[in-house]
Structures are given as C-alpha cells and as structure tokens.
C-alpha cells in the first residue's frame, strides 16, 4: 500500500513538473508570437510605404513619358517654323 502511494505521489510530482514546463513553454511561445506579430506589423508598414513609392514612381514615369512626347512635338514644330521662316526669307530676298 505504501509503495503504491509513493508511486502515485511520484506520478503526481512528474505531472506537476510537466504542467509547469508546459506553462513555461506556452509563456515563451506566446512571447515569440507577440514579437512575430510586431515584426509583421512593421513589415506591413514598410510594404505599404514601398507600394506608395512605387505608385509615385509609376506616376512620375508616366509624367516623364508625357513630357518626352511634348518635347518631341515641340521640336517638330520648331523645325517646321524654321523651314517656313527660311521660305519667307527667300521670298523677301526675291523682292529686293
């Protein structure tokens, strides 16, 4: 009887130790989860900032393309005006 009672006490002690160890492990895992959650939020903020920069860069790229097109158009107009002025100068020279 004494042996079985001691055996039971030993099993209860081991079970209690196991419960303490599991609680400690659970506490550590919860802390790791909170840290990971915090890092995830930081990463999401960083990602949002990068997406905003990407959007701004895309917008800037479109604006640059539009300005390039406008510059090309203005150059063509300038060349045409040069040609027309040259013709007008020829006409004026002929009048003399």
Secondary structure, 3 states (H helix, E strand, C coil): CHHHHHHHHHHHHHHHHHHHHHHHHHHHHHHHHHHHHHHHHHHHHHHHHHHHHHHHHHHHHHHHHHHHHHHHHHHHHHHHHHHHHHHHHHHHHHHC
